[in-house]
Amino acid sequence: MPEDPIGQEMARIINEKLQRVIDRQTEHTVALANHTASLDRLEKGQEELKNLLLQVLAREPKGHL
C-alpha cells in the first residue's frame, strides 16, 4: 500500500471497486451455473419423454393414435 495518504485512499477506492466487480462476477457465475443445471434437467426430461413416446408408438398398431 502506498505510504502517502492520497495514494492510500486511491488504493482503498480501487480495491473496493475491484471487490465489487469480483462479487458481481461471482454472482453471475453462480446464476449461470444454476441456469445451466436447469437446462440440463430440462434436456434430460425431454429425452425421457421422447423415449416414452417412441415406446408408445412402437406398441400401437399403425393408425390407432
Backbone as a chain_set.jsonl record, in Angstrom:
{"seq": "MPEDPIGQEMARIINEKLQRVIDRQTEHTVALANHTASLDRLEKGQEELKNLLLQVLAREPKGHL", "coords": {"N": [[0.858, -1.17, 0.0], [0.56, 2.219, -0.789], [2.51, 4.845, 0.831], [1.775, 7.526, 1.14], [-1.044, 9.575, 2.148], [-2.986, 10.231, 0.155], [-2.417, 8.422, -1.872], [-2.907, 6.063, -0.459], [-5.661, 6.289, -0.026], [-6.606, 6.289, -2.659], [-5.805, 3.716, -3.408], [-7.39, 2.247, -1.653], [-9.977, 2.882, -2.592], [-9.829, 1.865, -5.197], [-9.442, -0.846, -4.603], [-11.897, -1.419, -3.321], [-13.687, -1.02, -5.456], [-12.763, -2.966, -7.2], [-13.311, -5.236, -5.672], [-16.112, -5.153, -5.685], [-16.602, -5.621, -8.389], [-15.569, -8.219, -8.618], [-17.321, -9.534, -6.858], [-19.766, -9.221, -8.231], [-19.187, -10.619, -10.566], [-18.906, -13.148, -9.483], [-21.532, -13.586, -8.559], [-22.846, -13.626, -11.051], [-21.63, -15.832, -12.198], [-22.525, -17.893, -10.528], [-25.291, -17.698, -11.009], [-25.33, -18.341, -13.738], [-24.382, -20.972, -13.625], [-26.514, -22.15, -12.234], [-28.577, -21.796, -14.113], [-27.575, -23.323, -16.195], [-27.645, -25.863, -15.019], [-30.42, -26.123, -14.747], [-31.192, -26.125, -17.446], [-29.939, -28.496, -18.226], [-31.443, -30.349, -16.738], [-33.948, -29.981, -17.921], [-33.374, -30.812, -20.527], [-32.75, -33.503, -20.073], [-35.242, -34.429, -19.125], [-36.772, -33.959, -21.423], [-35.595, -35.761, -23.17], [-36.257, -38.171, -21.883], [-39.069, -38.097, -22.134], [-39.274, -38.216, -24.913], [-38.241, -40.77, -25.386], [-40.19, -42.303, -24.059], [-42.432, -41.701, -25.634], [-41.61, -42.819, -28.06], [-41.588, -45.502, -27.293], [-44.331, -45.908, -26.802], [-45.375, -45.41, -29.355], [-44.181, -47.524, -30.725], [-45.536, -49.711, -29.697], [-48.197, -49.395, -30.418], [-50.521, -50.304, -32.919], [-50.342, -49.301, -36.362], [-52.152, -46.386, -37.251], [-53.82, -46.255, -35.033], [-53.431, -44.193, -33.259]], "CA": [[0.0, 0.0, 0.0], [1.377, 3.446, -0.81], [2.663, 5.477, 2.145], [1.145, 8.846, 1.251], [-2.474, 9.454, 2.418], [-3.783, 10.254, -1.078], [-2.176, 7.128, -2.517], [-3.607, 5.052, 0.325], [-7.1, 6.442, -0.289], [-6.84, 5.817, -4.028], [-5.669, 2.258, -3.382], [-8.576, 1.72, -0.966], [-11.105, 3.029, -3.51], [-9.638, 0.891, -6.283], [-9.684, -2.175, -4.042], [-13.342, -1.558, -3.114], [-14.318, -1.186, -6.763], [-12.357, -4.278, -7.693], [-14.054, -6.247, -4.919], [-17.49, -5.137, -6.187], [-16.578, -6.301, -9.693], [-15.384, -9.651, -8.341], [-18.574, -10.028, -6.265], [-20.78, -9.319, -9.292], [-18.796, -11.728, -11.443], [-19.23, -14.366, -8.751], [-22.992, -13.73, -8.627], [-23.205, -14.011, -12.412], [-21.157, -17.197, -12.41], [-23.454, -18.774, -9.809], [-26.557, -17.683, -11.754], [-25.116, -19.088, -14.97], [-24.306, -22.391, -13.251], [-27.879, -22.588, -11.924], [-29.324, -21.877, -15.37], [-27.047, -24.474, -16.925], [-28.191, -27.056, -14.372], [-31.84, -26.186, -15.112], [-31.259, -26.555, -18.841], [-29.574, -29.918, -18.262], [-32.6, -31.121, -16.249], [-34.978, -29.915, -18.966], [-32.933, -31.659, -21.637], [-32.899, -34.893, -19.641], [-36.675, -34.71, -19.123], [-37.22, -34.015, -22.813], [-35.098, -37.027, -23.719], [-37.076, -39.233, -21.29], [-40.386, -38.048, -22.776], [-39.102, -38.694, -26.284], [-38.098, -42.229, -25.327], [-41.502, -42.862, -23.724], [-43.272, -41.572, -26.817], [-41.169, -43.83, -29.028], [-42.064, -46.795, -26.798], [-45.774, -45.969, -27.035], [-45.577, -45.53, -30.794], [-43.742, -48.838, -31.15], [-46.528, -50.69, -29.25], [-49.502, -49.167, -31.045], [-50.625, -50.606, -34.359], [-50.447, -48.085, -37.187], [-53.492, -45.851, -37.436], [-54.59, -46.262, -33.78], [-53.187, -42.997, -32.439]], "C": [[0.909, 1.239, 0.0], [1.403, 4.116, 0.557], [1.978, 6.827, 2.254], [-0.372, 8.678, 1.393], [-3.332, 9.428, 1.147], [-3.639, 8.919, -1.819], [-2.898, 6.003, -1.801], [-5.107, 5.09, 0.042], [-7.435, 5.949, -1.69], [-6.768, 4.292, -4.087], [-6.9, 1.62, -2.729], [-9.796, 1.762, -1.894], [-11.015, 2.005, -4.643], [-9.914, -0.521, -5.782], [-11.172, -2.427, -3.813], [-14.064, -1.796, -4.438], [-14.0, -2.557, -7.347], [-13.139, -5.381, -6.975], [-15.511, -6.307, -5.378], [-17.589, -5.856, -7.533], [-16.454, -7.813, -9.49], [-16.661, -10.245, -7.773], [-19.652, -10.197, -7.329], [-20.456, -10.453, -10.251], [-19.133, -13.058, -10.784], [-20.733, -14.631, -8.787], [-23.425, -14.2, -10.01], [-22.779, -15.445, -12.709], [-22.091, -18.196, -11.741], [-24.787, -18.848, -10.55], [-26.435, -18.497, -13.043], [-25.05, -20.592, -14.687], [-25.698, -22.935, -12.936], [-28.714, -22.731, -13.192], [-28.865, -23.075, -16.184], [-27.596, -25.772, -16.34], [-29.669, -27.221, -14.722], [-32.006, -26.659, -16.548], [-30.911, -28.034, -18.981], [-30.738, -30.791, -17.805], [-33.72, -31.127, -17.288], [-34.626, -30.838, -20.137], [-33.102, -33.134, -21.291], [-34.377, -35.29, -19.644], [-37.233, -34.827, -20.531], [-36.796, -35.337, -23.452], [-35.915, -38.204, -23.174], [-38.464, -39.268, -21.928], [-40.324, -38.558, -24.212], [-39.02, -40.216, -26.307], [-39.421, -42.902, -24.985], [-42.44, -42.809, -24.926], [-42.891, -42.612, -27.865], [-41.619, -45.224, -28.604], [-43.558, -46.961, -27.066], [-46.052, -46.166, -28.519], [-45.2, -46.917, -31.303], [-44.763, -49.911, -30.782], [-47.847, -50.582, -29.996], [-49.486, -49.585, -32.508], [-50.81, -49.301, -35.145], [-51.903, -47.681, -37.342], [-54.333, -45.811, -36.162], [-54.339, -45.053, -32.906], [-53.865, -41.799, -33.001]], "O": [[1.909, 1.282, 0.717], [0.466, 3.987, 1.345], [1.628, 7.244, 3.359], [-0.939, 7.743, 0.827], [-4.304, 8.677, 1.078], [-4.616, 8.366, -2.324], [-3.438, 5.097, -2.436], [-5.744, 4.048, -0.11], [-8.44, 5.265, -1.884], [-7.588, 3.656, -4.749], [-7.391, 0.589, -3.188], [-10.556, 0.797, -1.972], [-12.005, 1.366, -4.998], [-10.558, -1.308, -6.476], [-11.661, -3.525, -4.079], [-14.938, -2.658, -4.534], [-14.868, -3.219, -7.915], [-13.576, -6.345, -7.603], [-16.088, -7.391, -5.454], [-18.536, -6.601, -7.784], [-17.165, -8.588, -10.13], [-17.052, -11.347, -8.159], [-20.371, -11.196, -7.335], [-21.354, -11.167, -10.699], [-19.592, -13.987, -11.448], [-21.162, -15.761, -9.016], [-24.28, -15.078, -10.127], [-23.49, -16.181, -13.392], [-22.413, -19.232, -12.322], [-25.353, -19.93, -10.705], [-27.342, -19.253, -13.392], [-25.61, -21.389, -15.439], [-26.029, -24.055, -13.326], [-29.477, -23.687, -13.326], [-29.683, -23.764, -16.795], [-27.971, -26.678, -17.083], [-30.124, -28.338, -14.969], [-32.861, -27.496, -16.836], [-31.528, -28.743, -19.775], [-31.002, -31.839, -18.394], [-34.364, -32.153, -17.509], [-35.482, -31.549, -20.662], [-33.548, -33.923, -22.124], [-34.724, -36.372, -20.117], [-38.068, -35.689, -20.805], [-37.566, -35.95, -24.192], [-36.232, -39.132, -23.918], [-38.98, -40.344, -22.231], [-41.231, -39.256, -24.666], [-39.648, -40.87, -27.14], [-39.749, -43.948, -25.545], [-43.16, -43.77, -25.198], [-43.765, -43.216, -28.486], [-41.99, -46.04, -29.448], [-44.002, -48.023, -27.504], [-46.877, -46.999, -28.893], [-45.839, -47.43, -32.222], [-44.858, -50.924, -31.474], [-48.538, -51.583, -30.183], [-48.556, -49.262, -33.246], [-51.368, -48.329, -34.636], [-52.777, -48.525, -37.54], [-55.478, -45.362, -36.216], [-55.0, -44.909, -31.878], [-53.763, -40.71, -32.437]]}, "num_chains": 1, "name": "protein.A"}
